[in-house]
Amino acid sequence: MKNIGYLAQDISIIHRQYYKDTREQFDQLKLNPTAACILLSVGDYPEITQNHVARLLVIDKGLATREIKKMEQLDYLEKHDGAGKTKLLQLTELGQQMVEKVQQIRTDWWETKFQIPGLKKDGPFVDTIETVVKTITDPIDE
């Protein structure tokens, strides 16, 4: 059996190949990988804060701020006042359309990978990865 220490490298290889394979599609939407993930997060968590997005995706707050600003300019996202100084993020109608396109791009890519003999979408590895991610991102307190 391969040393489990290679798991991070293997995940990184999958990550890079995914973005290499989908780059043109995301370019057509004027999105980079980080922006696409931010849009999906806002779609999953309506009225999420910018800080929550940064923690959820384990990205720098400055990067989140820059990407959110770009998506506001593209009319994918809008901000509105929350409690106190909090700004809540919300998808625009165009942003919702982009979320659907991003989800389809991701689904299509993974569907091609799960056509490889021996791979299963509902295999135990998927649950394991989801559990590891959950331990990294939960709990996210506002």
Secondary structure in CASP SS format (residue, H / E / C, confidence):
PFRMAT SS
TARGET T0000
AUTHOR 0000-0000-0000
METHOD secondary structure of the structure
MODEL  1
M C 1.00
K C 1.00
N C 1.00
I H 1.00
G H 1.00
Y H 1.00
L H 1.00
A H 1.00
Q H 1.00
D H 1.00
I H 1.00
S H 1.00
I H 1.00
I H 1.00
H H 1.00
R H 1.00
Q H 1.00
Y H 1.00
Y H 1.00
K H 1.00
D H 1.00
T H 1.00
R H 1.00
E H 1.00
Q H 1.00
F H 1.00
D H 1.00
Q H 1.00
L C 1.00
K C 1.00
L C 1.00
N C 1.00
P H 1.00
T H 1.00
A H 1.00
A H 1.00
C H 1.00
I H 1.00
L H 1.00
L H 1.00
S H 1.00
V H 1.00
G H 1.00
D H 1.00
Y C 1.00
P C 1.00
E C 1.00
I E 1.00
T E 1.00
Q H 1.00
N H 1.00
H H 1.00
V H 1.00
A H 1.00
R H 1.00
L H 1.00
L H 1.00
V C 1.00
I C 1.00
D C 1.00
K H 1.00
G H 1.00
L H 1.00
A H 1.00
T H 1.00
R H 1.00
E H 1.00
I H 1.00
K H 1.00
K H 1.00
M H 1.00
E H 1.00
Q H 1.00
L C 1.00
D C 1.00
Y C 1.00
L E 1.00
E E 1.00
K E 1.00
H E 1.00
D E 1.00
G C 1.00
A C 1.00
G C 1.00
K C 1.00
T C 1.00
K E 1.00
L E 1.00
L E 1.00
Q E 1.00
L E 1.00
T C 1.00
E H 1.00
L H 1.00
G H 1.00
Q H 1.00
Q H 1.00
M H 1.00
V H 1.00
E H 1.00
K H 1.00
V H 1.00
Q H 1.00
Q H 1.00
I H 1.00
R H 1.00
T H 1.00
D H 1.00
W H 1.00
W H 1.00
E H 1.00
T H 1.00
K H 1.00
F C 1.00
Q C 1.00
I C 1.00
P C 1.00
G C 1.00
L C 1.00
K C 1.00
K C 1.00
D C 1.00
G C 1.00
P H 1.00
F H 1.00
V H 1.00
D H 1.00
T H 1.00
I H 1.00
E H 1.00
T H 1.00
V H 1.00
V H 1.00
K H 1.00
T H 1.00
I H 1.00
T H 1.00
D C 1.00
P C 1.00
I C 1.00
D C 1.00
E C 1.00
END
